[in-house]
Amino acid sequence: MAVASGTAAAISAAVALAGAAMGTVNAVRQAEARKSQARYQSQLAARQAQIAEQNAQASEEAARQERKQGYEEAVRKRQEASLLVGAQRAQAGASGAQADTGATLDRLLDTVEKGELDALSRQQQAYDAAHTQELQAWAQRNQAQAATLDALYRKGQAKTDHLGLGSTLLNSAARTGRNFYKLGSQGPRLS
C-alpha cells in the first residue's frame, strides 16, 4: 500500500509541529531552571557584596581605633617623660646642682628626647596598623564591587535567557512552515 506524498508531507508537518511543541516546552523548562539558578546566584552575589561592605566598614573602624589608641599612647609617653624630667629636676635641685646647665641639662634633654622618640614610635606603629586596616577595607570594597557586578550580570542573565526560547520557537516554526509549504506546493498525490 503506497502512501501518498501529500499524506507523507502532512505526517511530516504534524511530526514537525509536535516536535516544535515538545522542543518549546523543553526550552521553557530549561529557561525557567536557568532563570531560577541565575536569580539564586544573583541573590548570593548580592549577599556577598553586603558582607564584604560590612567587613570594609569594620576595617575602617578598626583603623580609626588604631589611630586614636596610638595618639593616646603617644600623649601618655610624653606625660611619662615630662614626669621623669620633673623628678630629675627635683633630684638635681635637692642635691644642690643647677638643672639648667652642664651634665644635668644633658641628662634632662636625653630624657625628653627618648620620651618623644617613644611617643613618636608608638604613634607610627598605630598609623602603620591603621594603614593595614585601610588596605583591608579597600580590598573588601573591591570584593564587594565585584560581587555587585556579578549579581547584576546574573540578573541580566536571568532576563536574557528567554532569547534561547525565542530561537527554539523560530527554528521550529521555520521547519513546520517548510513542511506545510511542501504539502501545499505538492498537494496530495498518490504515488
C-alpha positions in Angstrom: 0.0 0.0 0.0 1.6 3.2 -1.1 1.3 6.3 0.9 0.6 9.5 -1.0 3.4 12.0 -0.9 0.9 14.6 0.3 0.0 12.4 3.2 3.7 11.9 3.9 4.2 15.6 3.8 1.2 16.1 6.1 2.5 13.5 8.5 5.9 15.1 8.3 4.4 18.5 9.1 2.4 17.1 12.0 5.6 15.5 13.4 7.5 18.7 13.0 4.7 20.6 14.7 4.7 18.1 17.6 8.5 18.3 17.8 8.3 22.1 17.8 5.8 21.9 20.7 7.9 19.5 22.7 11.1 21.5 21.9 9.3 24.7 23.1 8.1 23.1 26.3 11.6 21.7 26.9 13.1 25.1 26.1 10.7 26.8 28.5 11.6 24.4 31.3 15.3 24.9 30.7 14.9 28.7 30.6 13.0 28.7 33.8 15.6 26.5 35.5 18.4 28.7 34.3 16.4 31.8 35.3 15.9 30.4 38.8 19.6 29.4 39.1 20.6 32.9 37.8 18.3 34.6 40.3 19.7 32.5 43.2 23.3 33.2 42.1 22.4 36.9 41.9 21.0 36.9 45.4 24.1 35.1 46.6 26.4 37.6 45.0 24.4 40.5 46.4 24.7 39.0 49.9 28.4 38.5 49.4 28.6 42.2 48.4 26.8 43.2 51.6 29.1 41.1 53.8 32.2 42.5 52.1 30.9 46.0 52.6 30.3 45.3 56.3 33.8 43.9 56.6 35.2 47.0 55.0 33.3 49.2 57.4 34.6 47.2 60.3 38.2 47.5 59.0 37.8 51.3 58.7 36.5 51.5 62.3 39.5 49.4 63.4 41.8 51.8 61.6 40.2 54.8 63.4 40.6 53.0 66.7 44.3 52.2 66.0 45.0 55.9 65.2 43.1 57.0 68.4 44.9 54.5 70.5 48.3 55.5 69.0 47.6 59.2 69.7 46.6 58.4 73.3 49.6 56.3 73.9 51.9 59.0 72.5 50.3 61.5 74.8 50.8 59.1 77.7 54.5 58.6 76.8 55.0 62.4 76.6 53.4 62.7 80.0 55.6 60.0 81.5 58.7 61.7 80.0 57.5 65.0 81.5 57.1 63.4 84.9 60.5 61.8 84.7 62.1 65.2 83.7 60.3 66.8 86.7 61.6 64.1 89.0 65.2 64.5 87.6 65.0 68.3 88.1 63.7 67.9 91.6 66.5 65.4 92.4 69.1 67.8 90.9 67.7 70.7 92.9 67.7 68.7 96.1 71.4 67.8 95.6 72.2 71.4 95.0 73.1 71.1 91.3 71.8 73.5 88.8 69.3 71.7 86.5 69.6 74.1 83.5 73.4 73.7 82.9 76.0 71.1 82.2 75.6 67.3 82.7 72.2 67.8 84.4 70.9 69.6 81.4 72.2 67.0 79.1 70.6 64.2 81.1 67.2 66.1 81.1 67.4 66.7 77.3 68.2 63.0 76.8 65.2 62.0 78.8 63.0 64.4 76.8 64.4 63.1 73.5 63.9 59.5 74.5 60.3 60.2 75.7 59.5 62.0 72.4 61.0 59.2 70.4 59.0 56.6 72.3 55.8 58.6 71.7 56.5 59.0 68.0 57.4 55.4 67.7 54.1 54.3 69.2 52.2 56.7 67.1 53.9 55.5 63.9 53.1 51.9 64.9 49.5 52.9 65.2 49.5 54.6 61.9 51.0 51.5 60.3 48.4 49.3 61.8 45.7 51.7 60.7 47.1 51.8 57.2 46.9 48.0 57.1 43.3 48.1 58.2 42.5 50.7 55.5 44.2 48.4 52.8 41.9 45.6 54.0 38.9 47.9 53.8 39.9 48.8 50.2 40.3 45.2 49.2 37.0 44.3 50.8 35.3 47.2 48.9 36.8 45.9 45.7 35.4 42.5 46.6 32.0 44.0 47.3 32.0 45.8 44.0 33.0 42.6 42.1 30.2 40.7 43.9 27.7 43.5 43.0 28.7 43.4 39.3 28.4 39.6 39.4 24.9 40.0 40.9 23.9 42.4 38.1 25.4 40.1 35.5 23.4 37.1 36.9 20.2 39.2 37.0 20.7 40.2 33.3 21.4 36.5 32.5 18.1 35.6 34.0 16.3 38.2 31.9 18.0 37.4 28.6 17.8 33.6 28.8 14.4 33.8 27.0 16.4 34.6 23.8 17.2 30.8 23.6 13.5 30.1 23.9 12.7 32.5 21.1 15.3 30.9 19.0 13.9 27.5 19.5 10.4 28.7 18.7 11.6 30.4 15.5 13.6 27.4 14.3 10.6 25.1 15.0 8.2 27.5 13.2 10.5 27.6 10.2 10.7 23.8 10.0 7.0 23.5 10.3 6.4 26.2 7.7 8.7 24.4 5.3 6.8 21.2 5.7 3.4 22.9 5.2 4.8 24.7 2.2 5.9 21.3 0.7 2.4 20.0 1.5 0.7 22.9 -0.2 3.0 23.0 -3.2 2.9 19.3 -3.9 -0.6 18.7 -3.0 -2.0 15.3 -2.0 -0.8 12.8 -4.7 -0.8 9.1 -4.7 2.5 7.5 -5.7 
